[in-house]
Amino acid sequence: MAELYAIFDICPQADKHELARRQYKKIVRYLSSEADRSESVRSLLLAGNLNLALCYLKLDQHQRARDACDAALSLVPDHIKALYRRGLVCLLSALAHQGPNL
């Protein structure tokens, strides 16, 4: 498990959001396939989905960000960061649909 925690040190910095997205997606896919859903695996899966949502937000992929937030909320329904990011996705999606008429 220590090596999986080290993977989460991928810091989505400027111009590296796509790389971080690919890494987090691999992590989430791997952890989702694990038959063992221990607390540590669930915790890593939650963090992976939240970080994936942040990457999607930075890449303006709002629907995918919402899906990642929903996946996180399926693990912990009242997780405040997941709720915040999903709300942010909804706000940004609404603003994007309004276009330049703000």
Secondary structure, DSSP 8 states (H G I E B T S, - for coil): -HHHHHHTT----TT-HHHHHHHHHHHHHHHHT-S---HHHHHHHHHHHHHHHHHHHHTT-HHHHHHHHHHHHHHSTT-HHHHHHHHHHHHHHHHHHHTT--
